[in-house]
Amino acid sequence: MSDTEPPLPPTPILLSERLRLRPIRLDDGPAMQKRFGQWDVVRYLSARTPWPYPADGGQVHARRCVDEAAERKTFGWAITLKDGDDELIGLISVRPDDGVIREMRGFWLDPEYWGQGLMFEAAELVTEYVFVELGWPRLWLDNAASNIGSHRIKEKQGARIMERIEGAAWVSGPDTKIVWLLTREDWLARREAGAVRRMPPTPVLHTERLTLRPVVAGDVPVIQRRFPQWEIVKYLTAKVPWPYPEDGAAANMVQTLAEMAAGKKMIWAITLRGGDDELIGRVDLWPDDGKSRDQRGFWLDPEFWGRGLMTEAAERVTEYAFTELAWRHLWLRNAEANNASYRVKEKQGARVVDRAPSKFVSGDMPSVVWYLGADDWMAHREEKS
């Protein structure tokens, strides 16, 4: 902000469903010291960030934030839980466009609270304030290319990539800087349309060897015959009943058809192309809900394993999601011991970004969380061809 521009108003308190964003205070120093000085927090921040983090780093940071807010040059909010004890668990700041830096917002969140959609919730709250209350026309944003979490938030908000700058300096070392532009018009249009849109009817898709068609009620008998096998269910979520009841397929079909009719999921029966149209497996696809980090599921009768059919089906559904639906990413999961599912994702160019405790039919074990970006998938496919 230049000296000729009017000062910003005082940093307001902002409330969302789960969060209370309040002005940063000097007594936030100890919480900043405890929560900020972690490698997973700092590694994708600017190399200006001191590392190893000094013993007084949190207090110095809190003082700087308070001083900048007092000078009305930036807004700085402590992220706190609305129903919590008011302790800072992260920070989000925003500054006016100076016409030069193209970096107007920054944030971090203690990894203890990752995976719950809280950072997106905070970013939306601040974005609403500057676009709706202050009438700002744009936000210039940036992140390290390897910072998938930050990338995802900007993508979900409707920001557009404007430039990639090679060799930018971060705490973890050189990496490409991605520069984004989020305009008020784009953000408002996305919000009006809804973050998660109704999905169209499940289409018929073809591959060299397969036909993927919508699941129908007539598939119940063959699902009841093919699905309840230990090799299929052992790595599925513990929500799957086991031993599988005699009416399991019929009960699940009621839910399946309801989800498809409501536009919540696309669900395909995997069949052999040129065969008798009998289901031999299933692929599910659903939008990103901002929380679960899981958008695709599949199973295949072991009778058909070892032929690459599951990879072929997953690849065709992924192509549809990225080219027809214009999705920019897929979050994927599998049990850590599920080597076959692991290989399918690896072949598509997905990247492991996290591991989380989970419950499966066969017991408790970590689930592996993958991120498959549309650009990464396209580049991987071009390399293979």
C-alpha positions as CSV (number, residue, x, y, z in Angstrom):
1,M,0.0,0.0,0.0
2,S,1.4,3.4,-1.0
3,D,1.6,6.4,1.3
4,T,-1.1,8.1,-0.7
5,E,-3.7,5.3,-0.3
6,P,-6.0,5.5,2.7
7,P,-5.2,3.2,5.6
8,L,-7.0,-0.1,6.0
9,P,-9.9,-0.4,8.5
10,P,-9.2,-2.2,11.8
11,T,-8.9,-6.0,11.4
12,P,-12.4,-7.3,12.1
13,I,-13.5,-10.5,13.8
14,L,-14.8,-13.0,11.2
15,L,-17.0,-16.0,12.0
16,S,-17.7,-19.2,10.0
17,E,-19.3,-22.5,10.8
18,R,-16.3,-23.8,12.7
19,L,-13.8,-20.9,13.0
20,R,-13.4,-17.6,14.6
21,L,-10.8,-15.3,13.0
22,R,-9.7,-12.5,15.3
23,P,-6.9,-10.0,15.2
24,I,-3.5,-11.3,16.2
25,R,-2.4,-10.3,19.7
26,L,1.0,-10.1,21.4
27,D,0.0,-13.0,23.7
28,D,-0.3,-15.2,20.6
29,G,3.5,-15.5,20.6
30,P,3.8,-18.7,22.6
31,A,1.2,-20.5,20.5
32,M,2.9,-19.3,17.3
33,Q,6.2,-20.6,18.6
34,K,4.7,-24.0,19.4
35,R,2.6,-24.4,16.3
36,F,4.6,-22.6,13.6
37,G,8.1,-24.0,14.1
38,Q,7.4,-27.3,12.3
39,W,9.0,-28.5,9.1
40,D,5.6,-29.3,7.5
41,V,4.5,-25.7,8.2
42,V,7.5,-23.8,7.0
43,R,9.0,-25.9,4.2
44,Y,7.0,-24.2,1.4
45,L,7.2,-20.7,2.8
46,S,9.5,-18.0,1.4
47,A,13.2,-18.5,2.1
48,R,13.0,-15.3,4.1
49,T,11.4,-17.4,6.9
50,P,14.2,-18.1,9.4
51,W,15.0,-21.8,9.7
52,P,15.8,-23.4,12.1
53,Y,13.1,-21.3,13.8
54,P,14.7,-19.2,16.6
55,A,13.6,-19.5,20.2
56,D,11.9,-16.0,20.1
57,G,10.5,-16.4,16.6
58,G,6.9,-16.7,17.6
59,Q,7.0,-13.5,19.8
60,V,8.9,-11.6,17.1
61,H,6.3,-12.7,14.5
62,A,3.4,-11.7,16.8
63,R,4.9,-8.3,17.4
64,R,5.4,-7.7,13.7
65,C,1.8,-8.6,12.9
66,V,0.4,-6.4,15.7
67,D,2.6,-3.4,14.5
68,E,1.5,-3.9,10.8
69,A,-2.2,-4.0,11.9
70,A,-1.7,-0.9,14.0
71,E,-0.2,0.9,11.0
72,R,-3.3,-0.3,8.9
73,K,-1.0,-1.8,6.2
74,T,-2.2,-5.4,6.4
75,F,-4.9,-7.5,7.9
76,G,-3.7,-10.3,10.2
77,W,-6.0,-12.9,11.7
78,A,-5.4,-15.6,14.2
79,I,-7.3,-18.8,13.2
80,T,-9.1,-20.2,16.2
81,L,-11.8,-22.8,16.7
82,K,-15.2,-21.2,17.2
83,D,-16.0,-23.6,20.0
84,G,-12.5,-23.8,21.4
85,D,-10.4,-21.9,23.9
86,D,-9.4,-19.0,21.6
87,E,-5.9,-20.4,21.1
88,L,-4.3,-19.7,17.8
89,I,-4.0,-22.8,15.6
90,G,-2.9,-20.9,12.4
91,L,-2.7,-17.5,10.8
92,I,-4.0,-15.8,7.7
93,S,-3.1,-12.4,6.4
94,V,-4.0,-10.2,3.4
95,R,-2.6,-6.9,2.1
96,P,-3.7,-4.5,-0.7
97,D,-2.4,-4.8,-4.2
98,D,0.8,-2.7,-4.6
99,G,1.0,-3.4,-8.3
100,V,4.4,-5.1,-8.0
101,I,4.6,-8.1,-5.6
102,R,1.6,-10.2,-6.8
103,E,1.4,-11.8,-3.4
104,M,-1.5,-10.5,-1.3
105,R,-2.4,-13.4,0.9
106,G,-0.5,-15.8,3.1
107,F,-1.6,-18.5,5.6
108,W,-0.5,-21.5,7.6
109,L,-2.2,-24.0,9.8
110,D,-0.9,-26.4,12.4
111,P,-0.7,-29.9,10.8
112,E,-2.7,-31.3,13.7
113,Y,-5.8,-29.7,12.0
114,W,-5.0,-30.6,8.4
115,G,-7.4,-32.7,6.4
116,Q,-10.6,-31.1,7.8
117,G,-11.1,-28.3,5.3
118,L,-10.4,-25.6,7.9
119,M,-7.8,-23.7,5.9
120,F,-10.2,-23.5,2.9
121,E,-12.9,-22.3,5.3
122,A,-10.6,-19.6,6.6
123,A,-9.5,-18.5,3.1
124,E,-13.2,-18.3,2.0
125,L,-14.0,-16.2,5.0
126,V,-11.2,-13.7,4.4
127,T,-11.9,-13.6,0.6
128,E,-15.5,-12.8,1.2
129,Y,-14.6,-9.9,3.5
130,V,-12.2,-8.3,1.0
131,F,-14.4,-8.9,-2.1
132,V,-17.8,-8.2,-0.6
133,E,-17.2,-5.8,2.3
134,L,-14.2,-3.9,0.9
135,G,-15.0,-4.3,-2.8
136,W,-11.4,-5.3,-3.8
137,P,-11.3,-6.4,-7.5
138,R,-8.7,-9.1,-7.2
139,L,-6.3,-11.1,-5.1
140,W,-2.8,-12.0,-6.4
141,L,-1.7,-15.3,-4.9
142,D,1.3,-17.6,-5.1
143,N,2.6,-20.9,-3.8
144,A,5.4,-23.4,-4.4
145,A,4.5,-25.9,-7.0
146,S,5.1,-28.8,-4.5
147,N,2.6,-27.3,-2.1
148,I,-0.4,-29.3,-3.1
149,G,-2.5,-28.2,-0.2
150,S,-2.1,-24.5,-1.0
151,H,-2.6,-25.2,-4.7
152,R,-5.8,-27.0,-4.0
153,I,-7.3,-24.1,-2.0
154,K,-6.7,-21.6,-4.8
155,E,-8.0,-24.0,-7.4
156,K,-11.2,-24.5,-5.3
157,Q,-11.7,-20.8,-4.9
158,G,-11.7,-20.3,-8.7
159,A,-8.2,-18.7,-9.1
160,R,-6.4,-18.9,-12.4
161,I,-2.8,-19.7,-12.9
162,M,-1.1,-16.7,-14.6
163,E,2.6,-17.6,-14.5
164,R,5.2,-20.1,-13.4
165,I,8.5,-18.8,-12.2
166,E,11.3,-21.3,-12.1
167,G,13.8,-21.5,-9.3
168,A,12.1,-19.4,-6.6
169,A,13.6,-19.7,-3.1
170,W,11.7,-21.5,-0.4
171,V,12.8,-22.8,3.0
172,S,13.0,-26.3,1.5
173,G,15.0,-25.1,-1.4
174,P,14.4,-23.9,-5.0
175,D,11.0,-24.8,-6.5
176,T,8.7,-23.3,-9.2
177,K,6.5,-20.4,-8.0
178,I,3.0,-20.6,-9.3
179,V,1.3,-17.1,-9.6
180,W,-2.5,-17.1,-9.4
181,L,-5.1,-14.4,-10.0
182,L,-8.5,-14.6,-8.2
183,T,-10.9,-12.0,-9.4
184,R,-14.0,-10.8,-7.5
185,E,-16.2,-11.8,-10.5
186,D,-14.8,-15.3,-10.8
187,W,-15.1,-15.9,-7.1
188,L,-18.6,-14.6,-6.9
189,A,-19.6,-16.7,-9.9
190,R,-18.1,-19.9,-8.4
191,R,-19.9,-19.2,-5.1
192,E,-23.2,-18.7,-6.8
193,A,-22.8,-21.9,-8.8
194,G,-21.9,-23.8,-5.7
195,A,-18.6,-25.4,-4.8
196,V,-19.9,-28.9,-5.5
197,R,-22.2,-29.1,-8.5
198,R,-24.7,-31.8,-9.4
199,M,-23.1,-34.4,-11.6
200,P,-24.6,-35.3,-14.9
201,P,-26.0,-38.8,-15.6
202,T,-23.4,-41.6,-15.7
203,P,-22.4,-41.9,-19.4
204,V,-21.4,-45.1,-21.2
205,L,-17.6,-45.1,-21.7
206,H,-15.5,-47.5,-23.9
207,T,-11.9,-48.7,-23.9
208,E,-10.1,-51.2,-26.1
209,R,-11.4,-54.1,-24.0
210,L,-14.1,-52.7,-21.8
211,T,-17.5,-51.1,-21.8
212,L,-18.3,-49.0,-18.7
213,R,-22.0,-48.5,-18.4
214,P,-24.2,-47.2,-15.6
215,V,-25.0,-49.7,-12.8
216,V,-28.6,-50.8,-13.0
217,A,-31.0,-52.7,-10.6
218,G,-30.6,-55.8,-12.8
219,D,-26.9,-56.1,-11.7
220,V,-27.9,-57.1,-8.2
221,P,-27.7,-60.9,-8.6
222,V,-24.2,-60.8,-10.2
223,I,-22.9,-58.3,-7.7
224,Q,-24.1,-60.6,-4.9
225,R,-22.2,-63.4,-6.6
226,R,-19.0,-61.6,-7.5
227,F,-18.5,-59.0,-4.7
228,P,-18.5,-60.9,-1.4
229,Q,-15.0,-62.4,-1.8
230,W,-12.3,-61.7,0.8
231,E,-9.7,-60.6,-1.8
232,I,-12.2,-57.9,-2.9
233,V,-13.4,-56.6,0.5
234,K,-10.4,-56.9,2.8
235,Y,-9.0,-53.5,1.8
236,L,-12.4,-51.7,1.6
237,T,-13.6,-49.4,4.3
238,A,-14.9,-51.0,7.5
239,K,-18.3,-49.6,6.6
240,V,-18.7,-52.6,4.2
241,P,-20.6,-55.3,6.2
242,W,-18.6,-58.6,6.6
243,P,-19.6,-61.4,6.4
244,Y,-21.6,-60.0,3.5
245,P,-25.3,-60.5,4.1
246,E,-27.5,-62.3,1.6
247,D,-29.4,-59.1,0.8
248,G,-26.2,-57.0,0.8
249,A,-26.1,-56.2,-3.0
250,A,-29.9,-55.4,-3.0
251,A,-29.5,-53.0,-0.1
252,N,-26.5,-51.3,-1.5
253,M,-28.3,-50.9,-4.9
254,V,-31.0,-48.8,-3.3
255,Q,-28.3,-46.4,-2.1
256,T,-26.4,-46.6,-5.3
257,L,-29.4,-45.7,-7.5
258,A,-30.3,-42.9,-5.1
259,E,-26.8,-41.3,-5.3
260,M,-26.9,-41.5,-9.0
261,A,-30.3,-40.0,-9.3
262,A,-29.3,-37.1,-7.0
263,G,-26.2,-36.4,-9.0
264,K,-23.9,-37.1,-6.1
265,K,-22.0,-39.9,-7.9
266,M,-21.3,-41.5,-11.2
267,I,-21.2,-45.3,-10.9
268,W,-20.1,-47.6,-13.7
269,A,-20.5,-51.3,-14.1
270,I,-17.3,-52.7,-15.6
271,T,-18.1,-55.1,-18.5
272,L,-16.1,-56.9,-21.2
273,R,-16.5,-55.2,-24.6
274,G,-18.2,-57.5,-27.0
275,G,-19.2,-59.8,-24.1
276,D,-22.6,-60.5,-22.6
277,D,-22.8,-57.2,-20.7
278,E,-22.4,-58.9,-17.3
279,L,-20.8,-56.8,-14.6
280,I,-17.3,-57.9,-13.5
281,G,-16.5,-54.9,-11.3
282,R,-17.4,-51.4,-10.5
283,V,-16.0,-47.8,-10.6
284,D,-17.3,-44.9,-8.6
285,L,-16.5,-41.2,-9.1
286,W,-17.7,-38.3,-7.0
287,P,-16.8,-34.6,-6.5
288,D,-14.3,-33.1,-4.1
289,D,-16.1,-32.3,-0.8
290,G,-13.2,-30.4,0.6
291,K,-12.8,-32.9,3.5
292,S,-12.5,-36.6,2.7
293,R,-9.7,-36.4,0.1
294,D,-11.2,-39.4,-1.6
295,Q,-13.0,-39.2,-5.0
296,R,-12.8,-42.6,-6.7
297,G,-13.4,-46.2,-5.7
298,F,-13.3,-49.5,-7.6
299,W,-13.3,-53.2,-7.3
300,L,-12.9,-56.1,-9.8
301,D,-13.6,-59.8,-9.5
302,P,-10.3,-61.6,-8.9
303,E,-11.2,-63.9,-11.9
304,F,-10.1,-60.9,-14.1
305,W,-7.0,-59.8,-12.2
306,G,-3.6,-59.7,-13.8
307,R,-4.7,-58.4,-17.2
308,G,-4.5,-54.6,-16.6
309,L,-8.3,-54.3,-16.8
310,M,-8.6,-52.2,-13.6
311,T,-6.0,-49.8,-14.8
312,E,-7.8,-49.5,-18.1
313,A,-11.1,-48.7,-16.4
314,A,-9.6,-46.2,-14.0
315,E,-7.7,-44.5,-16.8
316,R,-10.9,-44.1,-18.8
317,V,-12.9,-42.7,-15.9
318,T,-10.0,-40.3,-15.1
319,E,-9.9,-39.1,-18.7
320,Y,-13.6,-38.4,-18.5
321,A,-13.2,-36.4,-15.2
322,F,-10.4,-34.3,-16.5
323,T,-11.5,-33.7,-20.1
324,E,-15.3,-33.8,-20.0
325,L,-16.0,-32.6,-16.5
326,A,-13.0,-30.3,-16.6
327,W,-11.9,-31.3,-13.0
328,R,-8.5,-30.1,-12.1
329,H,-7.6,-32.9,-9.7
330,L,-8.6,-36.2,-8.1
331,W,-7.9,-37.1,-4.4
332,L,-7.5,-40.9,-4.1
333,R,-7.0,-43.3,-1.2
334,N,-6.1,-46.9,-0.6
335,A,-5.1,-49.2,2.3
336,E,-1.3,-49.2,2.6
337,A,-1.2,-52.9,2.1
338,N,-3.3,-52.8,-1.1
339,N,-0.4,-53.1,-3.5
340,A,-2.7,-53.5,-6.6
341,S,-4.6,-50.3,-6.0
342,Y,-1.3,-48.6,-5.2
343,R,0.1,-49.6,-8.6
344,V,-3.0,-48.3,-10.5
345,K,-2.5,-44.9,-9.0
346,E,1.2,-44.9,-9.5
347,K,0.8,-45.8,-13.2
348,Q,-1.5,-42.8,-13.6
349,G,1.1,-40.4,-12.3
350,A,-0.5,-39.7,-8.9
351,R,1.7,-38.5,-6.0
352,V,1.5,-39.7,-2.4
353,V,0.9,-36.7,-0.2
354,D,-0.2,-38.2,3.2
355,R,-0.9,-41.2,5.3
356,A,-3.7,-41.4,7.8
357,P,-5.0,-44.0,10.3
358,S,-8.0,-45.8,8.9
359,K,-10.3,-48.7,9.4
360,F,-10.8,-51.4,6.8
361,V,-12.7,-54.7,6.7
362,S,-9.4,-56.5,7.5
363,G,-8.6,-54.2,10.4
364,D,-6.9,-51.0,11.3
365,M,-4.0,-49.8,9.1
366,P,-2.8,-46.5,7.5
367,S,-4.5,-45.3,4.3
368,V,-2.3,-43.7,1.6
369,V,-3.6,-40.4,0.3
370,W,-2.8,-39.5,-3.3
371,Y,-3.1,-36.3,-5.4
372,L,-3.6,-36.7,-9.1
373,G,-3.5,-33.3,-10.9
374,A,-4.9,-33.0,-14.4
375,D,-1.7,-31.5,-15.7
376,D,0.4,-34.3,-14.1
377,W,-1.9,-36.9,-15.5
378,M,-1.7,-35.4,-19.0
379,A,2.1,-35.1,-18.8
380,H,2.4,-38.7,-17.6
381,R,0.2,-40.0,-20.4
382,E,2.2,-38.1,-23.0
383,E,5.4,-39.6,-21.6
384,K,4.0,-43.1,-22.0
385,S,2.9,-42.5,-25.6
